[in-house]
């Protein structure tokens, strides 16, 4: 949520900042702004409500702002409505800066996160003569830095350290001081931030795509650390103001991976990238026909010891957990609890000491998931992170890490990230079953070979996407849609429903098919769309019966099932077939038509597929 960028070097900063912010639009925002300095000159601030294109127009694509040092921001409103006044950057001076102008203030800054004690800090600053022009918590923290900077007169290091000690909440903070031209100061607690250096120039951003164009060697600034950035250098400090050494991390993604590559939307590009994301993720652990967790650092002794698994995640990652629960419990015979991170972190529940907590997060920065993992570690449980971003907060803090190799995922609606996570959890299920002696060598080889067929089978499904496009256009004006399934199919329904509602704004719900008669069937009426997922042979007939109950009440039925179940066409109004794979792994195939359905409905309605309203790609605040 929100995006920050910064640059100091030899080139003009504003065009670079705008380009970086454009790469972060997927994070969600309602306004944007820049602050740029030209040597000893004071900073110029320009802000605009709405899309980044408004800011670009206002600055003539950045050409109107001269200077080689600057910071930029796309804001997601938390404190204060979306407006030009509340947009970042904010300044320490006692004047309103709602548009553009030269800033005479000592401190100019932008901020991602939430300052929890901003009311208390604001009251303190009011007593010391500060006034406020915005409703944001960010203005408060900028003025707090200014207060300490002036009170002690010891420079930025002292002022920032004192501010970090005083503030409660989460933040990725970028600051420029009037007395220190060419320098950007940054600080971090819980909110993501990366720093890159190349060719005597320094970049900072809240996410990798913003700087991939310029460098793939980055520093990850740690929690409760801050840094001074000058052209070609980064100097890091702890809360005591002592300088600390850091190593760079190489980002394996290339810049082209974060571009559309001829597709109309990132979402469709990423749907097509799923075979590669799954194949690469599988190949990272499958060596010579066996699953090798050496790089993840899970030993067979540890696997045998785990008596309980807790899967903790949010959104689509939680749906991965729901599906994995069925597979792990059946194959590995380990009890699994799937918990929403936002609930788990506040639960006063007894935890099994020999339990393993698996946290799933594409970005590795999901605030609730990170907090839940920290709670589990505090209680002495082992933690395994399934994440997509190397060096992310969750990856750095987890005991063990299983990296999904999906590459950068830009569209807010996850597709390849979800599929790569599911492949990772399936590998965990199979390996745990083997180590515990619950499957034979023949079954072990069979499951691995079945997983390896999934990429090519997804490619086959994508060849038939035009039928789904036709159907999506027919039902683009639906008001309510219900998804029903049992077992693994129910987990697929949860994800399919989310895909539809988040990018098409159609109300949709997913139900375990057996629950229809316990209230939900009262909502079924003429021509309402009911989508059934039927890939589990033991549950097939029961789910068909549930769908027939809906049809008898006037519903229009769509069925997703395996090739071979051709009698389905006599029962439902529209059928989508997917190839067969071992039924434990059918979710990886059955979800593809539902992703396509959500995409094509959104396109048919003329909506912004990649940046749906009110949503952010990475939820980095509570």
C-alpha positions in Angstrom: 0.0 0.0 0.0 1.4 3.4 -1.0 4.6 3.7 -2.9 7.8 5.6 -2.3 10.7 6.4 -4.5 13.9 8.5 -4.2 16.9 9.4 -6.3 20.1 11.3 -5.8 22.7 11.3 -8.5 23.8 13.1 -11.7 20.6 12.9 -13.8 17.4 15.0 -13.4 15.5 13.4 -10.6 11.8 14.1 -11.5 11.6 11.9 -14.6 13.2 9.0 -12.7 10.9 9.5 -9.8 7.8 9.5 -12.0 9.0 6.4 -13.8 9.5 4.7 -10.5 6.1 5.6 -9.2 4.5 4.3 -12.4 6.1 0.9 -11.6 4.4 1.0 -8.2 0.9 2.0 -9.3 -0.2 -1.6 -8.6 0.2 -1.0 -4.9 -2.9 1.2 -4.9 -3.1 5.0 -4.4 -5.4 8.1 -4.5 -2.9 10.9 -5.0 0.8 11.5 -5.8 3.5 14.0 -5.3 7.2 14.9 -5.8 9.8 17.0 -4.0 13.0 17.9 -5.9 16.1 19.9 -5.0 18.6 21.4 -7.3 21.9 21.7 -5.4 21.7 24.4 -2.8 18.3 25.6 -3.9 15.2 24.9 -1.8 13.0 22.0 -2.6 10.1 22.3 -5.0 7.0 20.3 -4.1 4.3 19.3 -6.6 1.2 17.3 -5.6 -1.9 16.1 -7.4 -5.0 14.1 -6.5 -6.0 11.1 -8.6 -3.9 9.2 -11.1 -0.2 9.6 -11.5 -0.9 11.0 -15.0 -2.3 14.1 -13.3 1.1 14.7 -11.5 2.9 14.0 -14.8 0.9 16.6 -16.6 1.4 19.1 -13.8 5.2 18.7 -14.1 5.4 18.3 -17.8 6.5 14.7 -17.4 9.0 15.9 -14.7 10.7 18.4 -17.0 9.4 21.4 -15.0 11.2 20.3 -11.9 14.9 20.9 -12.0 17.2 19.0 -9.7 19.2 15.8 -9.2 17.9 14.9 -5.8 14.3 14.1 -5.0 11.6 12.0 -3.4 8.2 10.8 -4.6 5.1 9.2 -3.2 1.8 7.6 -4.2 -0.6 7.9 -1.3 -3.3 5.4 -0.1 -5.5 7.4 2.3 -5.4 6.3 6.0 -5.5 9.5 8.0 -7.3 12.2 6.1 -9.4 12.0 2.9 -7.8 11.7 -0.5 -7.0 15.3 -1.5 -4.2 17.4 -2.8 -3.5 18.9 0.7 -3.2 15.5 2.3 -1.0 14.1 -0.5 2.7 13.7 0.2 5.3 15.1 0.3 4.7 17.0 3.6 6.8 19.8 5.0 7.8 20.9 8.5 6.9 24.6 8.0 3.8 26.1 9.4 2.2 26.7 6.0 -0.2 24.9 3.7 1.4 23.3 0.7 -1.6 22.0 -1.3 -0.1 22.3 -4.7 3.3 23.3 -6.1 5.8 25.7 -4.8 9.3 26.3 -3.3 9.5 24.9 0.3 11.4 27.0 2.9 11.0 24.3 5.6 13.9 22.5 7.2 12.5 19.1 6.5 10.5 17.6 3.6 9.4 14.0 3.6 7.1 11.2 2.5 6.0 8.2 4.5 4.4 4.7 4.1 2.7 3.1 7.1 0.6 4.3 10.0 1.8 6.3 13.0 -0.3 4.9 15.8 0.4 7.7 18.4 0.1 10.6 16.0 -2.6 12.3 18.1 -0.4 12.3 21.2 2.6 13.6 19.1 0.4 16.2 17.5 -0.6 17.6 20.9 3.0 17.8 21.9 4.0 19.7 18.8 1.0 22.1 19.1 2.3 23.1 22.5 5.7 23.9 20.9 4.2 26.3 18.3 3.7 24.0 15.4 0.5 24.3 13.3 -0.9 21.7 10.9 -2.3 22.1 7.4 -3.3 18.5 6.7 -5.2 15.7 8.4 -2.3 13.2 8.0 -0.2 11.3 10.5 2.7 11.9 8.1 2.8 15.6 8.6 3.1 14.9 12.3 6.1 12.7 12.0 7.8 15.2 9.6 7.4 18.0 12.1 8.6 15.7 14.9 11.8 15.2 13.0 12.0 19.0 12.6 11.4 19.5 16.4 14.3 17.3 17.4 16.5 18.6 14.6 16.1 22.2 15.9 16.0 21.4 19.7 19.3 19.5 19.9 21.0 20.9 16.8 23.0 17.7 16.4 22.1 17.0 12.8 19.9 14.4 11.0 21.3 11.3 12.7 20.3 12.5 16.1 17.0 13.9 15.0 15.9 10.7 13.1 17.0 8.4 16.0 15.0 10.4 18.5 12.0 10.4 16.3 12.2 6.6 15.7 12.3 6.0 19.5 9.3 8.3 20.1 7.0 7.1 17.3 4.8 4.0 17.5 3.5 2.3 14.4 4.9 1.3 11.0 6.8 3.5 8.6 9.1 3.7 5.6 10.3 7.3 5.8 12.1 9.5 3.3 13.5 12.9 4.3 15.4 15.8 2.8 17.0 18.4 5.0 17.4 22.0 3.9 21.0 22.1 5.2 22.1 18.9 3.5 21.6 19.2 -0.3 22.1 16.1 -2.4 21.2 13.8 0.6 18.2 11.7 1.2 17.6 10.2 4.7 15.5 7.1 5.1 14.2 5.1 8.1 12.2 2.0 8.4 10.0 0.0 10.8 7.9 -2.8 9.4 7.1 -1.1 6.1 9.2 -2.3 3.1 12.1 -0.3 1.6 15.0 -1.2 -0.7 18.0 0.8 -1.7 19.9 0.4 -5.0 23.2 1.8 -6.2 24.6 1.9 -9.8 26.9 4.1 -11.7 27.5 6.7 -9.0 23.8 7.1 -8.4 21.5 6.0 -5.6 17.8 4.8 -5.7 15.3 4.0 -3.0 11.9 2.5 -3.3 9.2 0.5 -1.5 9.3 -2.3 -4.0 11.7 -3.9 -6.5 10.0 -3.0 -9.8 10.6 0.7 -9.3 14.4 0.3 -9.6 14.8 -2.8 -11.7 15.4 -0.6 -14.7 18.5 0.8 -13.1 20.1 -1.8 -10.9 19.5 -5.3 -9.5 21.9 -5.0 -6.6 20.0 -3.7 -3.6 20.3 -3.2 0.1 17.5 -4.2 2.4 17.4 -1.8 5.3 16.5 -3.6 8.5 13.8 -2.9 11.0 14.5 0.1 13.2 17.5 1.2 11.0 18.0 4.4 9.1 20.4 5.5 6.4 22.0 8.5 4.6 21.9 8.2 0.8 24.3 10.3 -1.3 25.1 9.8 -5.0 26.6 6.3 -5.3 26.7 5.6 -1.6 24.5 4.4 1.3 25.5 4.7 5.0 23.4 2.7 7.5 22.8 3.4 11.2 21.2 1.8 14.2 19.1 3.5 16.8 22.2 4.5 18.7 23.5 6.4 15.7 26.3 3.9 15.1 27.1 3.1 11.5 26.5 -0.5 10.5 27.8 -2.6 7.6 25.4 -4.2 5.0 25.8 -6.6 2.1 23.9 -6.1 -1.2 21.5 -8.7 -2.5 21.1 -9.5 -6.2 17.6 -9.4 -7.5 17.2 -12.2 -10.1 14.2 -10.7 -11.8 15.1 -8.6 -14.9 13.4 -5.4 -15.9 11.5 -7.0 -18.8 9.8 -9.3 -16.3 8.0 -6.3 -14.8 6.7 -5.1 -18.2 3.6 -6.1 -20.1 5.4 -7.7 -23.0 2.6 -7.0 -25.5 -0.3 -8.1 -23.3 -3.1 -5.6 -22.7 -2.9 -6.1 -19.0 -0.4 -7.4 -16.5 -3.1 -9.9 -15.2 -3.3 -11.7 -18.5 0.5 -11.7 -18.9 0.8 -13.3 -15.4 -1.9 -15.8 -16.1 0.2 -16.9 -19.1 3.3 -17.0 -16.9 1.9 -19.6 -14.5 3.3 -22.6 -16.3 6.8 -21.1 -15.9 6.2 -20.0 -12.3 5.1 -23.5 -11.3 7.9 -25.2 -13.3 10.6 -23.0 -11.8 9.3 -23.4 -8.3 9.1 -27.2 -8.7 12.6 -27.3 -10.2 14.0 -25.4 -7.3 13.4 -28.4 -5.0 12.9 -31.4 -7.3 16.4 -32.8 -8.0 16.9 -36.1 -9.9 13.3 -37.1 -9.4 13.2 -36.5 -5.6 12.3 -33.5 -3.5 15.3 -32.0 -1.9 14.7 -29.4 0.9 18.4 -28.9 1.7 18.3 -25.2 0.6 15.2 -24.7 2.7 17.1 -26.2 5.7 14.3 -28.7 6.7 15.8 -32.0 7.9 14.0 -35.3 8.0 14.3 -35.3 11.8 12.4 -32.0 12.0 9.7 -33.3 9.7 9.2 -36.4 11.8 8.9 -34.2 14.9 6.1 -31.9 13.7 2.8 -33.0 15.2 0.7 -30.0 14.1 0.9 -27.5 11.2 -0.5 -24.0 11.4 -0.9 -22.3 8.0 -1.2 -18.5 8.4 -1.9 -16.1 5.6 -4.3 -13.5 4.2 -6.4 -13.3 1.0 -5.5 -15.6 -1.8 -2.5 -17.0 0.2 -5.1 -18.1 2.8 -7.0 -19.9 0.0 -3.7 -21.7 -0.8 -3.6 -22.8 2.8 -7.2 -24.0 2.7 -6.4 -26.2 -0.3 -3.1 -27.4 1.2 -4.9 -28.4 4.4 -6.8 -31.1 2.5 -3.7 -32.4 0.7 -1.3 -32.4 3.7 -3.8 -34.0 6.1 -4.6 -36.8 3.6 -1.1 -37.5 2.4 1.0 -36.7 5.5 -1.6 -37.4 8.2 -0.6 -34.3 10.1 -3.4 -32.1 11.6 -3.5 -28.7 9.9 -5.2 -25.5 11.0 -5.6 -22.7 8.5 -5.7 -19.3 10.1 -6.3 -15.8 8.9 -3.2 -13.9 9.9 -5.3 -10.9 11.1 -7.2 -13.2 13.5 -4.3 -15.6 14.5 -2.1 -12.8 15.8 -4.8 -11.7 18.3 -6.0 -15.2 19.3 -5.3 -16.5 22.8 -5.1 -20.1 21.7 -3.0 -22.9 22.9 -0.3 -23.8 20.4 1.4 -27.2 20.1 5.1 -26.8 20.9 6.1 -29.3 18.2 4.0 -27.4 15.7 5.2 -25.8 12.5 3.9 -22.5 11.5 3.8 -22.0 7.7 3.3 -18.4 6.7 2.4 -17.6 3.1 2.9 -14.1 1.5 3.8 -13.2 -2.1 5.4 -9.9 -1.1 6.9 -11.1 2.2 5.8 -7.8 3.7 2.1 -8.5 4.6 1.7 -6.7 7.9 -0.7 -9.1 9.6 1.3 -12.2 8.4 4.6 -10.8 9.6 3.1 -9.9 13.0 1.6 -13.4 13.3 4.9 -15.0 12.4 6.7 -13.0 15.1 4.1 -14.0 17.6 4.6 -17.7 16.8 8.4 -17.3 17.1 8.0 -15.6 20.4 6.0 -18.6 21.6 8.8 -20.9 20.5 7.3 -22.5 17.4 9.3 -23.2 14.3 8.4 -21.0 11.3 8.6 -21.7 7.6 7.9 -18.8 5.1 6.6 -19.4 1.6 7.4 -16.1 -0.1 8.2 -14.7 -3.5 10.5 -11.8 -2.7 14.1 -12.5 -1.7 15.2 -10.4 1.3 11.7 -9.4 2.3 10.9 -8.9 6.0 9.2 -12.3 6.4 12.0 -14.1 4.5 14.6 -12.5 6.7 12.9 -13.3 10.0 11.5 -16.8 9.4 13.5 -19.8 10.6 13.2 -21.4 7.1 12.2 -20.0 3.7 10.7 -21.7 0.6 11.0 -19.2 -2.2 8.4 -19.4 -4.9 10.0 -18.4 -8.3 7.1 -16.5 -9.8 9.1 -13.4 -10.7 7.5 -9.9 -10.2 3.7 -10.0 -10.0 2.3 -6.5 -10.8 -1.5 -7.0 -11.1 -3.3 -6.6 -7.8 -5.2 -9.8 -8.5 -2.7 -12.6 -7.9 -2.5 -15.4 -10.4 1.0 -16.8 -10.8 1.9 -16.0 -7.2 -1.1 -18.1 -6.0 -0.2 -21.0 -8.3 3.5 -21.0 -7.3 2.5 -21.0 -3.6 0.2 -23.9 -4.2 3.0 -25.9 -6.0 5.3 -25.2 -3.0 2.7 -26.5 -0.5 2.0 -29.6 -2.6 5.7 -30.3 -2.5 5.7 -30.0 1.3 2.7 -32.4 1.5 4.4 -35.0 -0.7 7.8 -34.8 1.1 6.3 -34.9 4.6 4.3 -38.0 3.6 7.4 -39.7 2.3 9.6 -38.9 5.3 6.8 -40.1 7.6 6.6 -43.4 5.7 3.0 -43.0 4.7 3.6 -43.4 1.0 5.7 -45.9 -1.0 8.6 -45.1 -3.2 6.3 -45.7 -6.2 3.7 -43.4 -4.9 6.3 -40.8 -4.1 7.6 -40.8 -7.7 4.1 -40.8 -9.1 3.1 -37.7 -7.1 6.3 -35.8 -8.2 5.7 -36.7 -11.8 2.1 -35.6 -11.6 3.2 -32.3 -10.2 5.6 -31.9 -13.1 2.8 -32.3 -15.7 0.8 -29.3 -14.3 2.6 -26.6 -16.4 1.9 -28.2 -19.8 -1.7 -28.9 -18.8 -2.3 -25.2 -17.8 -1.0 -24.3 -21.3 -3.6 -26.6 -22.8 -6.4 -24.8 -20.7 -5.2 -21.4 -22.0 -5.6 -22.6 -25.6 -9.4 -22.7 -25.0 -9.8 -19.3 -23.4 -12.0 -17.8 -26.1 -15.0 -19.9 -24.9 -14.6 -18.4 -21.4 -14.3 -14.9 -23.0 -17.6 -15.5 -24.7 -19.3 -16.7 -21.6 -17.8 -13.8 -19.5 -19.3 -11.2 -21.9 -22.7 -12.9 -21.5 -22.7 -12.6 -17.7 -20.7 -9.3 -17.3 -23.9 -7.6 -15.9 -24.6 -10.2 -13.3 -25.3 -8.9 -9.8 -24.7 -12.0 -7.7 -22.7 -15.2 -8.4 -22.3 -18.3 -6.3 -19.4 -20.7 -6.4 -19.9 -24.2 -5.0 -17.6 -27.2 -4.5 -16.5 -29.8 -1.9 -13.0 -30.6 -0.6 -10.2 -29.2 -2.8 -12.9 -27.9 -5.1 -14.3 -25.7 -2.3 -10.9 -24.2 -1.8 -10.8 -23.4 -5.6 -14.2 -21.8 -5.3 -12.9 -19.5 -2.6 -10.2 -18.2 -4.9 -12.5 -18.1 -8.0 -15.0 -16.0 -6.1 -12.3 -13.6 -4.9 -11.0 -13.2 -8.4 -14.4 -12.3 -9.7 -15.4 -9.8 -7.0 -12.1 -8.0 -6.7 -11.7 -7.0 -10.3 -15.3 -7.0 -11.7 -17.0 -5.6 -8.5 -19.7 -8.3 -8.8 -20.9 -9.7 -5.5 -19.9 -13.3 -5.4 -19.7 -15.9 -2.6 -18.1 -19.3 -2.3 -19.8 -22.1 -0.4 -19.0 -25.7 0.5 -21.8 -27.3 -1.6 -23.2 -29.2 1.3 -23.9 -26.0 3.1 -26.3 -24.7 0.4 -29.3 -26.1 2.2 -28.4 -24.5 5.5 -29.6 -21.1 4.4 -27.9 -20.0 1.2 -30.2 -21.7 -1.2 -32.9 -19.1 -0.2 -30.9 -16.6 -2.3 -31.2 -18.7 -5.5 -33.6 -17.2 -8.0 -34.2 -17.1 -11.8 -31.0 -16.7 -13.9 -28.7 -16.3 -11.0 -25.3 -17.7 -12.0 -24.0 -20.7 -9.9 -20.6 -22.0 -10.8 -19.7 -25.5 -9.6 -16.2 -27.0 -9.5 -16.3 -30.8 -9.7 -12.9 -32.5 -10.0 -13.0 -34.8 -7.0 -14.4 -38.2 -8.0 -15.6 -39.2 -4.6 -17.5 -35.9 -4.2 -18.7 -35.5 -7.8 -22.2 -36.9 -7.5 -22.9 -35.1 -4.3 -21.9 -31.7 -5.8 -23.9 -32.4 -8.9 -27.0 -33.0 -6.7 -26.4 -29.7 -5.0 -26.2 -27.9 -8.3 -29.4 -29.6 -9.5 -31.2 -28.1 -6.5 -30.1 -24.7 -7.6 -31.2 -25.4 -11.2 -34.6 -26.4 -10.1 -34.9 -22.9 -8.5 -34.1 -21.1 -11.7 -30.3 -20.8 -11.5 -28.0 -20.8 -14.6 -25.3 -23.3 -14.1 -21.6 -23.3 -15.1 -19.5 -26.4 -14.4 -15.7 -26.8 -14.2 -14.8 -30.5 -14.4 -12.3 -33.0 -15.9 -12.1 -34.2 -19.4 -14.2 -37.4 -19.5 -17.1 -36.2 -17.4 -19.0 -35.4 -20.5 -22.4 -36.1 -19.0 -21.9 -32.8 -17.3 -23.2 -31.1 -20.5 -26.6 -32.7 -19.9 -26.8 -31.2 -16.4 -25.4 -27.7 -16.6 -25.8 -24.8 -19.1 -22.1 -24.2 -19.8 -19.2 -26.6 -19.2 -15.5 -26.0 -19.0 -13.2 -29.0 -19.1 -9.7 -29.2 -17.7 -7.1 -32.0 -18.1 -6.8 -34.7 -15.5 -4.0 -34.8 -12.9 -3.9 -36.6 -9.6 -6.9 -35.3 -7.7 -4.8 -33.9 -4.8 -3.4 -31.4 -7.3 -6.5 -30.6 -9.4 -6.8 -27.2 -7.8 -3.8 -26.0 -9.8 -5.8 -26.6 -13.0 -9.4 -25.9 -12.0 -8.5 -22.4 -10.8 -7.3 -21.3 -14.3 -10.7 -21.0 -16.0 -11.9 -19.0 -12.9 -9.0 -16.6 -13.2 -9.9 -16.1 -16.9 -13.5 -15.6 -16.1 -12.8 -12.9 -13.6 -10.4 -11.2 -16.1 -12.8 -11.3 -19.1 -15.7 -10.1 -17.0 -13.7 -7.1 -15.9 -12.6 -6.3 -19.4 -16.1 -6.6 -20.7 -17.2 -4.1 -18.1 -14.4 -1.7 -19.1 -12.8 -1.7 -15.7 -9.2 -1.2 -14.7 -8.2 -4.9 -14.4 -4.7 -4.4 -12.9 -5.6 -1.7 -10.4 -9.1 -2.4 -9.0 -10.6 0.3 -6.8 -9.9 0.4 -3.1 -7.3 -2.4 -3.3 -3.6 -2.6 -2.9 -1.2 -5.3 -4.1 0.7 -5.6 -0.8 -1.1 -4.8 2.4 1.7 -3.5 4.5 -0.4 -1.8 7.2 -2.8 -3.4 9.6 
